[in-house]
């Protein structure tokens, strides 16, 4: 089961931060249950090996890493002589953290909906559950507004956004990515998700977000990122967030021989271009996310 989960994550058969975190936790649970280690020290070595494999399965998955860190933290610092009880408690606390994460999504969408004003036009890129839920909630609150979303090549995640918004009765326009500059001028603000938040407060999001952020900044348009603070990556204090590069065939299935194709999945939008990061703990200045995580999720930085 563990090796299959690794393979499925690497091959993008498991997608979405919550799904990846959930399946990774199940895989680690399987490792713990099958473990033959009879000492705390040997168990930690075994789990550390599994952690490294899970962390390397996908370049940009801070939520998954933080949930796995929760297990390791509990195993390392909250244990007793009963090894089986220690494993059980560690998994219970990690599952509780993941459950709370899911529950907090409602709070994030409630905070996001506060941004939406009657008559406003919102620009968004790619697909973010937090952004979509914020927009749908604003619609349910009786607000009238428009949304412009990019199709988001090469996997067209923007089409998913468009389908969900139209199904909710929201006035939605889909544009090609290259039309972003033209349509940003018609928007009042930008709402994006986040695949990761760095130590400095930079937002890692779908490729194309950096250009949109730069253009929005030049136009005086405010950019907001809607996400849970557990998307924070503590490793970025020491190194840049690794950017996942995906199969070139997503761009061109049968390219000319000798042609080099690069397909980065994400990029950085600097903190200075982001007005606020909308989280379960409120509207945070980008540079304050790490402080919030340290306060409420101390085990992330252990």
DAHU-V734201 format. One record per residue. RES is the residue in one small letter. SS is DSSP state (@ for helix, = for strand, . for the rest). PSI is psi in degrees with one decimal (999 if undefined). OMEGA is omega in whole degrees, -180 to 180 (999 if undefined). Layout:
res = <RES;RES>
ss = <SS;SS>
psi = <PSI;PSI>
omega = <OMEGA;OMEGA>
//
This chain:
res = <x;x;x;x;x;x;x;x;x;x;x;x;x;x;x;x;x;x;x;x;x;x;x;x;x;x;x;x;x;x;x;x;x;x;x;x;x;x;x;x;x;x;x;x;x;x;x;x;x;x;x;x;x;x;x;x;x;x;x;x;x;x;x;x;x;x;x;x;x;x;x;x;x;x;x;x;x;x;x;x;x;x;x;x;x;x;x;x;x;x;x;x;x;x;x;x;x;x;x;x;x;x;x;x;x;x;x;x;x;x;x;x;x;x;x;x;x;x;x;x;x;x;x;x;x;x;x;x;x;x;x;x;x;x;x;x;x;x;x;x;x;x;x;x;x;x;x;x;x;x;x;x;x;x;x;x;x;x;x;x;x;x;x;x;x;x;x;x;x;x;x;x;x;x;x;x;x;x;x;x;x;x;x;x;x;x;x;x;x;x;x;x;x;x;x;x;x;x;x;x;x;x;x;x;x;x;x;x;x;x;x;x;x;x;x;x;x;x;x;x;x;x;x;x;x;x;x;x;x;x;x;x;x;x;x;x;x;x;x;x;x;x;x;x;x;x;x;x;x;x;x;x;x;x;x;x;x;x;x;x;x;x;x;x;x;x;x;x;x;x;x;x;x;x;x;x;x;x;x;x;x;x;x;x;x;x;x;x;x;x;x;x;x;x;x;x;x;x;x;x;x;x>
ss = <.;@;@;@;@;@;@;@;@;@;.;.;.;.;.;.;@;@;@;@;@;@;@;@;@;@;@;@;@;@;@;@;@;@;.;.;.;.;.;@;@;@;@;@;@;@;@;@;@;@;@;@;@;@;@;@;@;.;.;.;.;@;@;@;@;@;@;@;@;@;@;@;@;@;@;@;@;.;.;.;.;.;@;@;@;@;@;@;@;@;@;@;@;@;@;@;@;@;@;@;@;@;@;@;@;@;@;@;@;@;@;@;@;.;.;.;.;.;.;.;=;=;=;=;.;.;.;.;@;@;@;@;@;@;@;@;@;@;@;@;.;.;.;.;.;=;=;=;=;=;.;.;.;.;.;.;@;@;@;@;@;@;@;@;@;@;@;.;.;.;=;=;=;=;=;.;@;@;@;@;@;@;@;@;.;.;.;.;=;=;=;=;.;.;.;=;=;.;.;.;.;.;=;=;=;=;.;.;@;@;@;@;@;@;@;@;@;@;@;.;.;=;=;=;=;=;.;.;@;@;@;=;.;@;@;@;@;.;.;.;.;.;.;.;=;.;.;@;@;@;.;.;.;.;.;.;.;.;.;.;.;.;.;=;.;=;=;=;=;.;@;@;@;.;.;=;=;=;=;.;.;=;=;=;.;@;@;@;@;@;@;@;@;@;@;@;.;@;@;@;@;.>
psi = <-41.8;-49.5;-35.6;-42.0;-43.8;-47.2;-43.4;-35.1;-44.9;-37.0;9.0;20.6;-23.4;117.9;162.1;131.3;-44.0;-43.7;-43.2;-42.4;-43.0;-46.6;-33.8;-38.9;-39.1;-41.2;-42.5;-35.3;-40.3;-41.4;-44.3;-41.8;-34.3;-6.2;137.9;1.5;137.5;4.8;153.5;-41.3;-44.8;-35.6;-42.4;-38.4;-42.8;-43.7;-35.9;-37.3;-42.7;-38.9;-46.9;-40.8;-42.9;-42.1;-33.3;-7.7;-31.9;134.3;-39.6;79.8;65.9;-33.2;-48.4;-45.1;-39.4;-34.1;-40.3;-37.2;-34.6;-43.4;-48.0;-40.6;-47.0;-40.2;-37.1;-38.4;-15.4;74.1;159.9;-169.3;-22.7;101.6;-38.7;-38.2;-36.5;-45.8;-43.5;-46.9;-38.8;-43.7;-37.4;-43.6;-35.9;-40.9;-36.9;-41.0;-43.0;-37.5;-42.9;-37.3;-46.3;-39.9;-33.7;-18.9;-35.0;-40.7;-41.8;-44.6;-34.6;-41.8;-40.7;-38.0;-24.7;-22.3;-27.1;125.3;154.0;133.1;1.9;161.3;125.4;133.6;132.7;158.4;137.0;-154.0;124.8;122.0;-39.1;-43.2;-47.5;-44.0;-34.7;-43.7;-42.2;-38.9;-41.0;-38.4;-44.4;-26.3;-1.5;9.1;142.6;123.1;170.8;153.9;134.0;124.7;144.8;155.4;-25.1;78.3;157.8;-5.7;-0.1;41.3;-23.0;-26.7;-35.5;-43.4;-48.6;-44.1;-45.2;-38.0;-43.6;-39.4;-27.5;2.3;20.7;134.6;107.2;137.5;128.6;134.1;159.5;153.6;-39.2;-10.9;6.3;-46.3;-45.3;-44.3;-18.4;-33.2;-20.4;-4.6;156.0;-31.1;166.2;132.9;124.3;166.5;-152.0;131.2;-23.2;153.5;130.8;172.7;-37.0;-9.8;7.4;149.8;127.2;120.9;179.4;141.5;136.7;-22.2;-34.5;-46.4;-39.9;-42.0;-42.7;-46.0;-42.5;-40.8;-44.6;-31.7;-6.8;21.6;136.5;139.2;130.2;138.4;125.8;116.8;168.7;144.9;-14.8;2.5;-1.1;135.1;106.8;-24.0;-19.4;-2.9;-27.9;-23.0;160.1;152.4;126.2;137.6;123.0;131.2;126.9;175.4;123.9;-23.2;-16.2;-29.0;-43.9;110.4;-39.1;74.8;164.4;144.6;133.6;-7.4;130.5;129.2;130.6;140.0;69.6;136.1;-28.3;170.4;170.7;136.1;115.6;146.4;-32.7;-16.5;-7.0;120.6;-53.2;154.3;118.8;112.8;-178.7;-15.1;14.2;-166.0;109.6;141.0;140.9;-42.6;-9.9;-3.0;-45.3;-35.1;-38.8;-43.2;-42.9;-35.2;-44.7;-21.6;63.6;-27.1;-15.7;-34.2;13.7;999>
omega = <-179;-178;178;178;177;-178;-178;177;-180;-177;178;175;173;-178;-179;-175;-178;-180;180;179;-178;-179;177;178;176;-180;179;176;178;178;-179;-179;-179;-176;177;-179;-179;177;-179;-178;-179;179;180;178;-179;-179;178;177;178;179;-179;180;180;-179;-177;-177;-180;-174;-172;-180;-177;179;179;-179;-179;177;177;176;179;178;-179;179;-179;179;-175;-171;-179;-178;175;-176;179;-175;180;179;178;180;-179;-179;-180;180;179;-178;178;178;178;178;180;177;179;178;-179;180;-179;180;179;179;179;-179;177;177;179;-179;-180;180;-172;179;176;177;-178;176;-176;176;177;-176;180;180;176;178;-178;179;-179;-180;177;-179;179;178;178;177;179;178;177;-180;179;-176;178;177;173;180;178;177;173;176;4;-176;174;178;179;177;177;177;-178;180;-178;-180;179;178;179;178;-179;179;-171;175;178;179;173;-176;-176;180;-175;-178;-179;-174;173;-179;-179;-176;177;179;-179;175;178;173;176;173;177;173;-176;179;-179;-178;174;180;174;-178;-177;178;-175;-178;-179;179;179;179;179;-180;180;179;-180;-179;-178;179;-179;179;178;176;-180;-178;175;-178;176;171;178;179;-178;-179;-178;172;-174;-178;179;175;178;-179;-180;174;-175;-175;178;-180;174;-178;-177;-175;-179;-178;176;180;178;-180;177;178;175;-173;177;-177;-174;172;-176;168;-175;-179;-178;178;-175;-178;179;171;-175;-174;175;179;177;-179;-175;168;-176;-178;-179;-179;-179;179;178;179;180;-179;-172;-177;-173;-177;179;-174;-174;999>
//
